[in-house]
C-alpha cells in the first residue's frame, strides 16, 4: 500500500517526508484552510510540498461546471507532472474528468461515498477514486465493505483506490489486507503508524545492555 499524508502543514509534512515512507501529500480546500491557506495559495502550497520531497501532490478544484473544472484542472497541473488533480464526484466532475483525461491530466475523483461512483470513475478512466471510509461509517455503512465493493468494480480497470477519511491505524491495516492500492492519513495517524510503545521499550531494553 502506498501511503500519503493528508495535510498542508508544510513543516510537519516535511518532517514526515524526510523519512521516505510516505509517497506524497493530499490536500483539499478544508485542509488548506486548517493550515492558514486559501485556494489562492494553492499553487504555492503545491510547490512547497513538491520541494519538500513529495513524489506526488494532490490538489482539488473548487469550480462547478465542466468547462470551469477543466480550466482549473489545467491550471493546477501546470505546476508539475507530479501533480494529480482532485475533482469531486459530481455529474460535471465526471464529465470534466473525461476531458482532462484526454489531455493526459490525471484525475482523482474525490468525495466518493457509493460504489456507483467507482463505476462512473472507471467509465471515464479516472486515475483513481478517494472513498471517504470514515464518513461512510458515520452514515451507518460499513466503510470497508463499501470499499471492497468498489475494488471489485474497478478490478479490471486502471482506476486506483486511494482511501481517505481514515481515523484509526487499524482501519488503514484492514484496507491494506483487502488489497487497497493506497491510503491518505492525517499527520496524527501518520505518527501513530510510525510509533509503537512496545518498540520504544524494546529499544530502551537493548540500549540498557549495549
C-alpha positions in Angstrom: 0.0 0.0 0.0 1.2 3.5 -0.9 0.8 6.0 1.9 0.1 9.7 1.6 -0.1 12.5 4.1 -3.4 14.4 4.2 -2.2 17.8 5.3 -1.0 21.2 4.2 1.1 21.8 7.3 4.3 22.2 5.4 6.6 22.0 8.5 5.1 18.7 9.7 4.7 17.2 6.3 8.4 18.0 5.5 9.4 16.1 8.7 7.4 13.1 7.7 8.5 13.1 4.1 12.1 13.1 5.2 11.6 9.5 6.5 10.9 8.4 2.9 7.9 6.3 4.0 5.2 8.4 2.5 4.8 8.7 -1.3 3.3 12.2 -1.3 0.6 14.6 0.0 -3.1 15.1 -0.5 -4.9 18.4 0.0 -8.3 19.9 -0.4 -9.9 23.3 0.4 -10.6 22.3 4.0 -7.1 21.1 4.6 -5.6 24.3 3.1 -7.9 26.4 5.4 -6.9 24.5 8.5 -3.2 25.3 7.8 -4.0 29.0 7.2 -4.1 28.9 3.5 -6.9 29.6 0.9 -7.4 28.4 -2.7 -5.4 31.5 -3.8 -2.4 30.0 -2.1 -2.9 26.5 -3.7 -0.2 26.7 -6.3 2.4 28.0 -3.8 1.5 25.2 -1.3 1.8 22.6 -4.0 5.2 23.8 -5.0 6.3 23.9 -1.4 5.2 20.3 -0.9 7.0 19.2 -4.1 10.1 21.0 -2.9 9.8 19.1 0.4 10.2 15.8 -1.4 6.7 14.6 -2.2 6.7 12.2 -5.1 3.1 13.2 -5.9 0.8 16.1 -4.7 -2.9 16.1 -5.0 -4.8 19.5 -5.3 -8.5 19.9 -5.6 -10.7 22.0 -8.0 -13.3 24.3 -6.4 -15.3 25.2 -9.5 -18.6 23.6 -10.6 -19.2 23.4 -14.3 -17.4 21.1 -16.7 -15.6 23.9 -18.5 -14.6 25.6 -15.3 -13.2 22.4 -13.8 -11.3 21.6 -16.9 -9.7 25.1 -17.0 -8.9 24.9 -13.3 -7.5 21.4 -13.6 -5.2 22.6 -16.4 -4.0 25.4 -14.1 -3.3 23.0 -11.2 -1.4 20.6 -13.4 0.8 23.3 -14.8 2.8 23.2 -11.5 4.3 19.8 -12.3 3.6 16.4 -13.9 3.8 15.1 -10.3 0.5 16.8 -9.5 -2.8 14.9 -9.6 -6.0 16.9 -9.9 -8.8 16.1 -7.4 -12.3 16.6 -8.7 -15.5 15.9 -6.6 -17.8 13.1 -7.8 -20.5 15.3 -9.3 -22.0 14.9 -12.8 -20.0 17.9 -14.1 -16.9 16.5 -12.3 -17.2 13.2 -14.2 -17.6 15.0 -17.5 -14.6 17.2 -16.7 -12.5 14.1 -15.8 -13.2 12.6 -19.2 -12.0 15.7 -20.9 -8.9 16.2 -18.6 -8.0 12.5 -19.3 -8.0 13.2 -23.0 -5.4 16.0 -22.2 -3.3 13.4 -20.3 -4.0 15.1 -17.0 -4.5 12.6 -14.1 -7.7 13.0 -12.0 -8.6 11.6 -8.6 -12.4 11.5 -8.2 -12.9 12.6 -4.6 -15.8 12.7 -2.0 -16.8 9.1 -3.1 -19.5 7.5 -0.9 -21.0 4.8 -3.1 -19.8 2.0 -5.5 -21.8 3.6 -8.3 -19.2 6.5 -8.2 -16.4 3.9 -8.6 -18.3 2.6 -11.7 -18.5 6.1 -13.2 -14.9 6.8 -12.4 -13.8 3.7 -14.3 -16.0 4.7 -17.2 -14.2 8.0 -17.6 -10.8 6.4 -17.0 -10.0 8.4 -13.9 -6.6 8.0 -12.3 -8.3 7.0 -9.1 -11.1 7.5 -6.6 -10.9 8.6 -3.0 -13.7 6.9 -0.9 -14.4 8.6 2.4 -14.2 5.5 4.5 -14.7 7.1 7.9 -17.5 9.3 6.8 -19.3 6.3 5.2 -19.2 4.6 8.6 -20.6 7.8 10.1 -23.6 7.4 7.8 -24.2 3.9 9.1 -22.5 2.0 6.4 -19.6 -0.4 6.7 -16.8 1.6 5.1 -14.6 -1.3 4.5 -17.3 -3.4 2.9 -18.2 -0.5 0.6 -14.6 0.0 -0.5 -14.3 -3.8 -1.1 -17.3 -3.5 -3.5 -15.5 -0.5 -5.2 -12.4 -2.6 -5.6 -14.4 -5.4 -7.3 -15.9 -2.9 -9.7 -12.6 -1.4 -10.6 -10.6 -4.7 -10.7 -10.2 -4.9 -14.4 -9.7 -1.1 -14.9 -6.7 1.1 -14.4 -8.5 3.2 -11.9 -6.9 3.1 -8.4 -8.4 3.4 -4.9 -6.9 6.0 -2.6 -8.8 5.5 0.7 -9.4 8.7 2.7 -11.1 9.8 5.9 -9.1 7.2 7.9 -9.0 8.0 11.6 -7.5 4.8 13.0 -4.3 2.8 12.3 -6.2 -0.5 12.4 -8.5 0.7 9.7 -5.6 1.5 7.4 -4.2 -2.0 8.1 -7.6 -3.6 7.3 -7.8 -1.8 4.0 -4.3 -3.0 3.2 -5.3 -6.5 3.9 -8.1 -6.4 1.3 -5.6 -5.1 -1.3 -6.4 -1.4 -1.5 -3.8 0.5 -3.6 -3.2 3.5 -1.4 -4.4 5.5 1.6 -4.0 9.0 2.9 -3.9 9.8 6.6 -3.7 12.8 8.8 -0.4 13.7 10.4 -1.7 12.3 13.7 -2.4 8.9 12.2 0.9 9.0 10.3 2.8 9.4 13.6 0.7 6.6 15.1 1.6 4.3 12.2 5.3 5.1 12.8 5.5 4.8 16.5 4.8 1.9 18.9 5.4 1.9 22.7 6.4 -1.7 22.6 9.1 -1.0 20.1 10.2 2.0 22.1 10.5 -0.2 25.2 12.4 -2.9 23.3 14.9 -0.3 22.1 15.4 1.0 25.6 16.0 -2.5 26.8 18.6 -3.1 24.1 20.3 0.2 25.0 20.5 -0.8 28.6 22.7 -3.8 27.9 24.6 -2.5 24.9 
